[in-house]
């Protein structure tokens, strides 16, 4: 299987659903038994006639049964909606009940994965896959995979792609040493203005504009804490403007601004990594190409940008239409 035809789905085994339904049945069996014992010994029940007792028994059974049926439907639908779809660029995890959630993990953000199964799972051809992500050693597990052996070829193909993409990822030192280009841009800060010596939200807008340009093009790298000449400035002046004066406070500020100016749906395409250079923190923002057009939201309008050479440029209505038609 090669990258061009890599596309398959992973579902949870029916045995997983059966196990959850057994748990629900046992739970309600215990609940019904407790209620029956309580009613049987209740002083109120002893004072009632036969018809009233029968009505209480029927009403109690009906209420408990309806609640049990509802919970069974919830468990069954949750099992039905939970799925992983893997294609040539990303892993899409779908789950939920009242609202169906979709989490997108770009394939380039997967460092490795592992498969685990016990003796019984081996016999039943089920198991668990755990994906290891670049971001702060985060991991994502999917248990009780159905027909595990059928998914092995696709998972092995992913592993080969992960190794290729990992080998192609340049180090932060190489990115800085190569200077600004179509895939790399330097920014002195995200909020602190070195000219006025004060916070400046326009700098944040400029960074979000660059990110949108990368999203709408081939992706790229934005390095904050470096001036145009490649000199390390660090993030200390930015930190001083945040409640938490560290990388966590920095990322919280970034997330808030990103959601306002770009949109939460694009956050999965953008990864922040902090590095130490010359004793100072810098932030490497890796941007992957988006599967849909992204816009910068400011002044009540949506603006469209693309990366051209080593600059980020806006497109007018007709240019934007043509670009979107050709690009996606």
TIMAR-580236 format. One record per residue (C-alpha): residue in three letters; residue number from 1; z negated, y, x negated. Coordinates in nm, 2 decimals, m for minus. Each point is the difference from the previous one (the first is absolute). Layout:
N
(rec 'ALA', NUM, (Z, Y, X)),
...
***
This chain:
328
(rec 'UNK', 1, (0.00, 0.00, 0.00)),
(rec 'UNK', 2, (0.10, 0.34, m0.15)),
(rec 'UNK', 3, (m0.10, 0.35, 0.09)),
(rec 'UNK', 4, (0.30, 0.07, 0.22)),
(rec 'UNK', 5, (m0.09, m0.28, 0.25)),
(rec 'UNK', 6, (m0.38, 0.01, m0.03)),
(rec 'UNK', 7, (m0.12, 0.02, 0.36)),
(rec 'UNK', 8, (m0.25, m0.22, 0.18)),
(rec 'UNK', 9, (m0.31, 0.00, 0.22)),
(rec 'UNK', 10, (m0.35, m0.15, m0.04)),
(rec 'UNK', 11, (m0.21, m0.08, 0.31)),
(rec 'UNK', 12, (m0.34, m0.15, 0.05)),
(rec 'UNK', 13, (m0.03, m0.37, 0.09)),
(rec 'UNK', 14, (m0.06, m0.10, 0.36)),
(rec 'UNK', 15, (m0.31, m0.18, m0.14)),
(rec 'UNK', 16, (m0.14, 0.34, m0.08)),
(rec 'UNK', 17, (0.04, 0.10, 0.37)),
(rec 'UNK', 18, (m0.16, m0.33, 0.11)),
(rec 'UNK', 19, (m0.29, 0.05, m0.23)),
(rec 'UNK', 20, (m0.07, 0.35, 0.14)),
(rec 'UNK', 21, (0.03, m0.13, 0.36)),
(rec 'UNK', 22, (m0.25, m0.27, m0.07)),
(rec 'UNK', 23, (m0.24, 0.27, m0.14)),
(rec 'UNK', 24, (0.05, 0.20, 0.32)),
(rec 'UNK', 25, (m0.07, m0.30, 0.22)),
(rec 'UNK', 26, (m0.31, m0.10, m0.19)),
(rec 'UNK', 27, (m0.12, 0.36, 0.03)),
(rec 'UNK', 28, (0.04, 0.02, 0.37)),
(rec 'UNK', 29, (m0.15, m0.35, 0.05)),
(rec 'UNK', 30, (m0.32, 0.13, m0.17)),
(rec 'UNK', 31, (0.01, 0.32, 0.21)),
(rec 'UNK', 32, (0.05, m0.19, 0.32)),
(rec 'UNK', 33, (m0.28, m0.24, m0.09)),
(rec 'UNK', 34, (m0.24, 0.29, m0.07)),
(rec 'UNK', 35, (0.09, 0.18, 0.32)),
(rec 'UNK', 36, (m0.05, m0.33, 0.20)),
(rec 'UNK', 37, (m0.34, m0.06, m0.15)),
(rec 'UNK', 38, (m0.11, 0.36, 0.07)),
(rec 'UNK', 39, (0.12, m0.01, 0.36)),
(rec 'UNK', 40, (m0.15, m0.34, 0.06)),
(rec 'UNK', 41, (m0.35, 0.12, m0.11)),
(rec 'UNK', 42, (0.03, 0.34, 0.16)),
(rec 'UNK', 43, (m0.27, 0.10, 0.25)),
(rec 'UNK', 44, (0.27, 0.18, 0.21)),
(rec 'UNK', 45, (0.21, m0.32, 0.03)),
(rec 'UNK', 46, (m0.31, m0.20, 0.12)),
(rec 'UNK', 47, (m0.04, 0.25, 0.29)),
(rec 'UNK', 48, (0.37, m0.03, 0.11)),
(rec 'UNK', 49, (0.15, m0.23, 0.26)),
(rec 'UNK', 50, (0.27, m0.25, m0.08)),
(rec 'UNK', 51, (0.30, 0.22, 0.09)),
(rec 'UNK', 52, (m0.12, 0.28, m0.21)),
(rec 'UNK', 53, (m0.06, m0.23, m0.30)),
(rec 'UNK', 54, (0.35, m0.14, 0.05)),
(rec 'UNK', 55, (0.15, 0.35, 0.00)),
(rec 'UNK', 56, (m0.18, 0.10, m0.32)),
(rec 'UNK', 57, (0.12, m0.32, m0.17)),
(rec 'UNK', 58, (0.36, 0.05, 0.11)),
(rec 'UNK', 59, (0.00, 0.37, m0.10)),
(rec 'UNK', 60, (m0.16, m0.07, m0.34)),
(rec 'UNK', 61, (0.25, m0.28, m0.07)),
(rec 'UNK', 62, (0.29, 0.23, 0.11)),
(rec 'UNK', 63, (m0.10, 0.29, m0.22)),
(rec 'UNK', 64, (m0.06, m0.21, m0.31)),
(rec 'UNK', 65, (0.32, m0.19, 0.05)),
(rec 'UNK', 66, (0.20, 0.33, 0.04)),
(rec 'UNK', 67, (m0.15, 0.14, m0.32)),
(rec 'UNK', 68, (0.07, m0.33, m0.18)),
(rec 'UNK', 69, (0.36, 0.00, 0.12)),
(rec 'UNK', 70, (0.04, 0.36, m0.11)),
(rec 'UNK', 71, (m0.13, m0.07, m0.35)),
(rec 'UNK', 72, (0.22, m0.31, m0.03)),
(rec 'UNK', 73, (0.30, 0.22, 0.08)),
(rec 'UNK', 74, (m0.11, 0.26, m0.26)),
(rec 'UNK', 75, (m0.03, m0.27, m0.26)),
(rec 'UNK', 76, (0.33, m0.16, 0.09)),
(rec 'UNK', 77, (0.19, 0.33, 0.00)),
(rec 'UNK', 78, (m0.15, 0.11, m0.33)),
(rec 'UNK', 79, (0.11, m0.33, m0.15)),
(rec 'UNK', 80, (0.35, 0.04, 0.14)),
(rec 'UNK', 81, (0.04, 0.36, m0.12)),
(rec 'UNK', 82, (m0.13, m0.06, m0.36)),
(rec 'UNK', 83, (0.29, m0.05, m0.24)),
(rec 'UNK', 84, (0.12, 0.08, m0.34)),
(rec 'UNK', 85, (0.37, 0.08, m0.05)),
(rec 'UNK', 86, (0.14, 0.01, m0.35)),
(rec 'UNK', 87, (0.33, 0.15, m0.10)),
(rec 'UNK', 88, (0.17, 0.11, m0.32)),
(rec 'UNK', 89, (m0.21, 0.32, m0.02)),
(rec 'UNK', 90, (m0.33, m0.03, 0.18)),
(rec 'UNK', 91, (m0.26, m0.21, 0.17)),
(rec 'UNK', 92, (m0.06, 0.10, 0.37)),
(rec 'UNK', 93, (m0.34, m0.12, 0.15)),
(rec 'UNK', 94, (m0.02, 0.03, 0.38)),
(rec 'UNK', 95, (m0.32, m0.06, 0.19)),
(rec 'UNK', 96, (m0.22, 0.13, 0.28)),
(rec 'UNK', 97, (m0.06, m0.03, 0.37)),
(rec 'UNK', 98, (m0.05, 0.32, 0.20)),
(rec 'UNK', 99, (0.22, 0.17, m0.25)),
(rec 'UNK', 100, (0.24, m0.18, m0.24)),
(rec 'UNK', 101, (m0.04, 0.13, m0.36)),
(rec 'UNK', 102, (0.26, m0.03, m0.27)),
(rec 'UNK', 103, (m0.10, 0.02, m0.37)),
(rec 'UNK', 104, (0.28, 0.03, m0.25)),
(rec 'UNK', 105, (m0.05, m0.11, m0.36)),
(rec 'UNK', 106, (0.29, 0.08, m0.23)),
(rec 'UNK', 107, (0.09, m0.31, m0.21)),
(rec 'UNK', 108, (m0.02, 0.20, m0.31)),
(rec 'UNK', 109, (m0.37, 0.06, 0.07)),
(rec 'UNK', 110, (m0.08, m0.38, m0.02)),
(rec 'UNK', 111, (m0.13, m0.10, m0.34)),
(rec 'UNK', 112, (m0.04, m0.37, 0.07)),
(rec 'UNK', 113, (m0.10, m0.25, 0.27)),
(rec 'UNK', 114, (m0.18, m0.33, 0.02)),
(rec 'UNK', 115, (0.00, m0.29, 0.25)),
(rec 'UNK', 116, (m0.31, m0.20, 0.07)),
(rec 'UNK', 117, (m0.06, m0.30, 0.22)),
(rec 'UNK', 118, (m0.26, m0.28, 0.02)),
(rec 'UNK', 119, (0.06, m0.37, 0.05)),
(rec 'UNK', 120, (0.01, 0.02, 0.38)),
(rec 'UNK', 121, (0.24, 0.30, m0.01)),
(rec 'UNK', 122, (0.22, m0.19, m0.24)),
(rec 'UNK', 123, (0.03, m0.28, 0.26)),
(rec 'UNK', 124, (0.07, 0.25, 0.28)),
(rec 'UNK', 125, (0.25, 0.20, m0.21)),
(rec 'UNK', 126, (m0.20, 0.33, 0.04)),
(rec 'UNK', 127, (m0.17, 0.23, m0.24)),
(rec 'UNK', 128, (m0.08, 0.36, m0.10)),
(rec 'UNK', 129, (0.21, 0.25, m0.20)),
(rec 'UNK', 130, (m0.16, 0.29, m0.17)),
(rec 'UNK', 131, (0.21, 0.29, m0.13)),
(rec 'UNK', 132, (m0.15, 0.22, m0.28)),
(rec 'UNK', 133, (0.10, 0.36, 0.01)),
(rec 'UNK', 134, (0.02, 0.26, m0.27)),
(rec 'UNK', 135, (m0.23, 0.25, 0.18)),
(rec 'UNK', 136, (m0.35, m0.03, m0.13)),
(rec 'UNK', 137, (0.02, m0.38, m0.02)),
(rec 'UNK', 138, (0.04, m0.02, 0.38)),
(rec 'UNK', 139, (0.10, m0.33, 0.15)),
(rec 'UNK', 140, (0.13, m0.12, 0.33)),
(rec 'UNK', 141, (m0.05, m0.36, 0.14)),
(rec 'UNK', 142, (0.17, m0.19, 0.28)),
(rec 'UNK', 143, (m0.18, m0.31, 0.10)),
(rec 'UNK', 144, (0.11, m0.33, 0.17)),
(rec 'UNK', 145, (0.37, 0.05, m0.07)),
(rec 'UNK', 146, (0.21, m0.24, 0.21)),
(rec 'UNK', 147, (0.25, m0.23, m0.18)),
(rec 'UNK', 148, (m0.11, 0.12, m0.34)),
(rec 'UNK', 149, (0.26, m0.22, m0.19)),
(rec 'UNK', 150, (0.28, 0.17, 0.19)),
(rec 'UNK', 151, (m0.11, 0.35, m0.12)),
(rec 'UNK', 152, (m0.03, m0.11, m0.37)),
(rec 'UNK', 153, (0.36, 0.07, m0.10)),
(rec 'UNK', 154, (m0.02, 0.35, 0.13)),
(rec 'UNK', 155, (m0.34, 0.06, m0.16)),
(rec 'UNK', 156, (0.13, m0.13, m0.33)),
(rec 'UNK', 157, (0.29, 0.24, 0.03)),
(rec 'UNK', 158, (m0.24, 0.29, 0.05)),
(rec 'UNK', 159, (m0.19, m0.10, m0.31)),
(rec 'UNK', 160, (0.31, 0.02, m0.21)),
(rec 'UNK', 161, (0.08, 0.35, 0.15)),
(rec 'UNK', 162, (m0.36, 0.11, m0.07)),
(rec 'UNK', 163, (0.03, m0.09, m0.36)),
(rec 'UNK', 164, (0.34, 0.18, m0.03)),
(rec 'UNK', 165, (m0.14, 0.32, 0.16)),
(rec 'UNK', 166, (m0.32, m0.01, m0.20)),
(rec 'UNK', 167, (0.20, m0.02, m0.33)),
(rec 'UNK', 168, (0.21, 0.29, 0.11)),
(rec 'UNK', 169, (m0.29, 0.23, 0.08)),
(rec 'UNK', 170, (m0.04, 0.25, m0.29)),
(rec 'UNK', 171, (m0.34, 0.10, m0.13)),
(rec 'UNK', 172, (m0.14, 0.35, 0.06)),
(rec 'UNK', 173, (0.05, 0.08, m0.36)),
(rec 'UNK', 174, (0.37, m0.09, 0.01)),
(rec 'UNK', 175, (0.05, 0.20, 0.32)),
(rec 'UNK', 176, (m0.16, 0.32, m0.16)),
(rec 'UNK', 177, (0.19, m0.06, m0.33)),
(rec 'UNK', 178, (0.33, m0.02, 0.18)),
(rec 'UNK', 179, (m0.05, 0.34, 0.16)),
(rec 'UNK', 180, (0.11, 0.12, 0.35)),
(rec 'UNK', 181, (0.31, m0.17, 0.14)),
(rec 'UNK', 182, (0.13, m0.13, 0.33)),
(rec 'UNK', 183, (m0.29, m0.24, 0.03)),
(rec 'UNK', 184, (m0.28, 0.19, m0.16)),
(rec 'UNK', 185, (m0.15, 0.35, 0.08)),
(rec 'UNK', 186, (m0.30, 0.17, m0.16)),
(rec 'UNK', 187, (m0.25, 0.22, 0.19)),
(rec 'UNK', 188, (m0.28, 0.20, m0.15)),
(rec 'UNK', 189, (m0.23, m0.04, 0.30)),
(rec 'UNK', 190, (m0.01, m0.09, 0.37)),
(rec 'UNK', 191, (m0.22, 0.30, 0.11)),
(rec 'UNK', 192, (m0.12, 0.22, m0.29)),
(rec 'UNK', 193, (0.24, 0.28, m0.09)),
(rec 'UNK', 194, (0.00, 0.06, m0.38)),
(rec 'UNK', 195, (0.16, 0.34, 0.05)),
(rec 'UNK', 196, (m0.25, 0.15, 0.25)),
(rec 'UNK', 197, (m0.29, m0.22, m0.11)),
(rec 'UNK', 198, (m0.07, m0.08, 0.37)),
(rec 'UNK', 199, (0.08, m0.27, 0.25)),
(rec 'UNK', 200, (0.35, 0.02, 0.14)),
(rec 'UNK', 201, (0.12, m0.22, 0.29)),
(rec 'UNK', 202, (0.36, 0.08, m0.08)),
(rec 'UNK', 203, (m0.04, m0.22, m0.31)),
(rec 'UNK', 204, (m0.09, m0.29, 0.23)),
(rec 'UNK', 205, (0.30, 0.07, 0.22)),
(rec 'UNK', 206, (0.22, m0.01, m0.31)),
(rec 'UNK', 207, (m0.13, m0.34, m0.10)),
(rec 'UNK', 208, (0.05, m0.13, 0.35)),
(rec 'UNK', 209, (0.35, 0.13, m0.01)),
(rec 'UNK', 210, (0.07, m0.19, m0.32)),
(rec 'UNK', 211, (m0.14, m0.32, 0.16)),
(rec 'UNK', 212, (0.22, 0.04, 0.30)),
(rec 'UNK', 213, (0.30, 0.04, m0.23)),
(rec 'UNK', 214, (m0.09, m0.32, m0.18)),
(rec 'UNK', 215, (m0.06, m0.18, 0.33)),
(rec 'UNK', 216, (0.35, 0.10, 0.12)),
(rec 'UNK', 217, (0.17, m0.10, m0.33)),
(rec 'UNK', 218, (m0.07, m0.29, m0.24)),
(rec 'UNK', 219, (m0.37, 0.05, m0.04)),
(rec 'UNK', 220, (m0.16, 0.13, m0.32)),
(rec 'UNK', 221, (m0.31, 0.12, m0.18)),
(rec 'UNK', 222, (m0.20, 0.32, 0.04)),
(rec 'UNK', 223, (m0.25, 0.06, m0.28)),
(rec 'UNK', 224, (m0.27, 0.26, 0.08)),
(rec 'UNK', 225, (m0.20, 0.15, m0.28)),
(rec 'UNK', 226, (0.30, 0.05, m0.23)),
(rec 'UNK', 227, (0.19, 0.33, m0.05)),
(rec 'UNK', 228, (0.37, 0.03, m0.01)),
(rec 'UNK', 229, (0.00, m0.04, m0.38)),
(rec 'UNK', 230, (m0.20, m0.33, 0.02)),
(rec 'UNK', 231, (m0.33, 0.15, m0.11)),
(rec 'UNK', 232, (m0.31, m0.17, 0.14)),
(rec 'UNK', 233, (m0.20, 0.24, 0.22)),
(rec 'UNK', 234, (m0.21, m0.25, 0.19)),
(rec 'UNK', 235, (m0.14, 0.01, 0.35)),
(rec 'UNK', 236, (m0.33, 0.17, m0.07)),
(rec 'UNK', 237, (0.10, 0.33, 0.16)),
(rec 'UNK', 238, (0.12, m0.18, 0.31)),
(rec 'UNK', 239, (m0.32, m0.20, 0.01)),
(rec 'UNK', 240, (m0.21, 0.32, 0.02)),
(rec 'UNK', 241, (0.15, 0.08, 0.34)),
(rec 'UNK', 242, (m0.10, m0.33, 0.16)),
(rec 'UNK', 243, (m0.33, m0.11, 0.15)),
(rec 'UNK', 244, (0.01, m0.31, m0.22)),
(rec 'UNK', 245, (0.11, 0.11, m0.34)),
(rec 'UNK', 246, (0.16, m0.32, m0.11)),
(rec 'UNK', 247, (0.31, m0.22, 0.07)),
(rec 'UNK', 248, (m0.14, m0.11, 0.34)),
(rec 'UNK', 249, (m0.04, 0.36, 0.11)),
(rec 'UNK', 250, (0.35, 0.07, m0.13)),
(rec 'UNK', 251, (0.16, m0.29, 0.19)),
(rec 'UNK', 252, (m0.19, 0.10, 0.32)),
(rec 'UNK', 253, (0.15, 0.35, m0.03)),
(rec 'UNK', 254, (0.34, m0.14, m0.06)),
(rec 'UNK', 255, (m0.02, m0.24, 0.30)),
(rec 'UNK', 256, (m0.10, 0.29, 0.23)),
(rec 'UNK', 257, (0.28, 0.22, m0.12)),
(rec 'UNK', 258, (0.26, m0.28, 0.00)),
(rec 'UNK', 259, (m0.08, m0.10, 0.36)),
(rec 'UNK', 260, (0.03, 0.36, 0.11)),
(rec 'UNK', 261, (0.32, 0.08, m0.19)),
(rec 'UNK', 262, (0.19, m0.33, m0.02)),
(rec 'UNK', 263, (m0.15, m0.26, 0.24)),
(rec 'UNK', 264, (m0.24, m0.30, m0.02)),
(rec 'UNK', 265, (0.29, m0.24, 0.06)),
(rec 'UNK', 266, (0.14, 0.08, m0.35)),
(rec 'UNK', 267, (m0.33, m0.03, m0.18)),
(rec 'UNK', 268, (0.06, m0.37, m0.09)),
(rec 'UNK', 269, (0.30, 0.11, m0.21)),
(rec 'UNK', 270, (m0.21, 0.22, m0.22)),
(rec 'UNK', 271, (m0.26, m0.13, m0.25)),
(rec 'UNK', 272, (m0.24, 0.21, m0.21)),
(rec 'UNK', 273, (m0.12, m0.13, m0.34)),
(rec 'UNK', 274, (m0.23, 0.19, m0.23)),
(rec 'UNK', 275, (0.03, m0.02, m0.37)),
(rec 'UNK', 276, (m0.19, 0.14, m0.30)),
(rec 'UNK', 277, (0.21, 0.18, m0.26)),
(rec 'UNK', 278, (m0.16, 0.20, m0.28)),
(rec 'UNK', 279, (m0.33, m0.04, 0.18)),
(rec 'UNK', 280, (0.12, 0.16, 0.32)),
(rec 'UNK', 281, (0.09, m0.14, 0.34)),
(rec 'UNK', 282, (0.36, 0.02, 0.12)),
(rec 'UNK', 283, (0.14, m0.14, 0.32)),
(rec 'UNK', 284, (0.32, m0.21, 0.02)),
(rec 'UNK', 285, (0.14, 0.01, 0.35)),
(rec 'UNK', 286, (0.26, m0.28, 0.04)),
(rec 'UNK', 287, (0.24, 0.05, 0.29)),
(rec 'UNK', 288, (0.21, m0.28, 0.14)),
(rec 'UNK', 289, (0.32, 0.06, 0.19)),
(rec 'UNK', 290, (m0.06, 0.02, 0.37)),
(rec 'UNK', 291, (0.18, m0.22, 0.26)),
(rec 'UNK', 292, (0.02, 0.30, 0.23)),
(rec 'UNK', 293, (0.05, 0.38, m0.05)),
(rec 'UNK', 294, (m0.31, 0.20, m0.08)),
(rec 'UNK', 295, (m0.06, 0.37, 0.06)),
(rec 'UNK', 296, (m0.23, 0.27, m0.13)),
(rec 'UNK', 297, (m0.20, 0.15, 0.29)),
(rec 'UNK', 298, (m0.08, 0.37, m0.06)),
(rec 'UNK', 299, (0.02, 0.33, 0.19)),
(rec 'UNK', 300, (0.06, m0.20, 0.32)),
(rec 'UNK', 301, (0.32, m0.15, m0.12)),
(rec 'UNK', 302, (0.12, m0.33, m0.16)),
(rec 'UNK', 303, (0.19, 0.05, m0.33)),
(rec 'UNK', 304, (0.22, m0.27, m0.16)),
(rec 'UNK', 305, (0.01, m0.03, m0.38)),
(rec 'UNK', 306, (0.17, m0.23, m0.25)),
(rec 'UNK', 307, (m0.03, m0.05, m0.37)),
(rec 'UNK', 308, (0.31, 0.13, m0.19)),
(rec 'UNK', 309, (m0.01, m0.04, m0.38)),
(rec 'UNK', 310, (m0.34, 0.13, m0.11)),
(rec 'UNK', 311, (m0.05, 0.23, 0.30)),
(rec 'UNK', 312, (m0.09, m0.03, 0.37)),
(rec 'UNK', 313, (0.25, 0.17, 0.24)),
(rec 'UNK', 314, (0.00, 0.07, 0.37)),
(rec 'UNK', 315, (0.29, m0.11, 0.22)),
(rec 'UNK', 316, (0.14, 0.20, 0.29)),
(rec 'UNK', 317, (0.07, m0.16, 0.34)),
(rec 'UNK', 318, (0.35, m0.14, m0.06)),
(rec 'UNK', 319, (m0.09, m0.10, m0.36)),
(rec 'UNK', 320, (m0.31, m0.18, 0.12)),
(rec 'UNK', 321, (0.19, m0.18, 0.27)),
(rec 'UNK', 322, (0.27, m0.12, m0.24)),
(rec 'UNK', 323, (m0.26, m0.10, m0.26)),
(rec 'UNK', 324, (m0.21, m0.20, 0.25)),
(rec 'UNK', 325, (0.31, m0.17, 0.14)),
(rec 'UNK', 326, (0.11, m0.11, m0.35)),
(rec 'UNK', 327, (m0.34, m0.07, m0.15)),
(rec 'UNK', 328, (m0.16, m0.21, 0.28)),
***
